């Protein structure tokens, strides 16, 4: 049996950075040519460990940024002016794109409009809580006030 360090996740074998025992032919003829693994030398094992540590640190930083962004967005109150009729119904609707632009203008945060959860576009004036995915499984609720632009 030969020892190999996986460079990518291999189904049924392990995750990237794992040291696994495989047959020499499988390593030489399948894993190495497809850049899925490399022979486990002292240097390769050390590099895999460093790569794993960097990935964990990057994940930690991303989670911290997501927490900061969620806290900032939760304190944000957006006011969107839109033309409306006498009964409060809007001429048109407020879409996720308009909400993303309002966040960009208010907080200088670029939010992907696909991360804004609207069941359906807002079609009347009033106050709404809009859910926004900020990454890492975190969401933030942004208070959105839709007012008549008279």
Number of C-alpha atoms within 10 A of each C-alpha: 11 14 17 25 25 26 21 15 14 13 7 6 13 15 15 17 22 20 21 17 14 15 11 14 11 12 22 16 10 13 21 16 11 10 11 17 25 19 19 19 12 8 9 18 19 13 14 19 14 13 15 15 12 12 12 12 12 12 13 13 12 14 17 13 15 20 18 13 18 21 14 14 22 17 12 17 17 20 16 16 15 19 17 20 12 7 8 15 17 21 13 13 18 20 15 22 14 13 20 20 16 20 20 13 12 13 12 10 15 12 19 14 16 12 15 22 15 15 8 10 12 17 17 21 22 13 14 14 14 17 18 24 20 21 15 14 8 13 22 22 20 22 18 18 16 24 18 19 10 8
